[in-house]
Amino acid sequence: MDLRAPHIGLFIVAACLALVGVLSALPISLPIPGLNANNAAWFIFLGWFLLAAGSALPKRSEAA
């Protein structure tokens, strides 16, 4: 399997999801509904999964 660097947009989205997950796990209050310590791990996992999938997917061919 060839791994490559993911698209910069996907990297930014994954980093934002992971950051939101970490911030929602901390004992601070965020003014976003639905963010709490119960679902913080899902945000972190989703950010990690997007980054892993973006680096493992094959690069699109130039002919397409």
N, C-alpha and C positions, 0 to 999 in steps of 0.2 A: 504494500500500500504506500503510495506516495502522498506525503503530507505537504501542504503548502500554506502560505500565509492567507488568512481569510480576507475578504473584502473589508475595507476600512469602515464602511457603514455598518456592517454586521458586527465588527469589533466594538464600535461605539455603542450599539444597541445592547450587546451582551454585557459590556462594562456597566452601562446604566442599570440594567436589570440586577446585576450582582450588587451594585452599590445600594440600590433601593432595598434589596433583600437584607444586606448587612445593616443598613440604617433602621429597618423595621424590626430587627432583632434586638437592637439596643433599647435601653429603657428611656427613650425620648419620645415625645409625641409628635408625630408627623400629621399635617393637616390633610392627609389623603385618606378617604374612606376605604376600608378593606385591607389596609396595611396593618398587620399586627404580628406578634411573635409567632402565632400559630401557622401562618403561611409564609414566613420569611424564608424557610428552606426551599420552598417551591420557586421563589424568585431567583435565588442563588443557583439552584439546579437548572432552571431554564436558561439563565445566562451562560452557564458552563456548557450546556448541551448545544446551544446555538453556536458557540465558539468552536466546540469540537466538531460539529457537523459541517461548519463552514470550512474547516481546515482539512476534512477528510473527503469532501465531495470532489469529484474530478473537475478540472478546469474546462470551461466551455470552449469548444473548438472555434477557430476563426471562420470556418466555412459557414457555421450556423449563424 
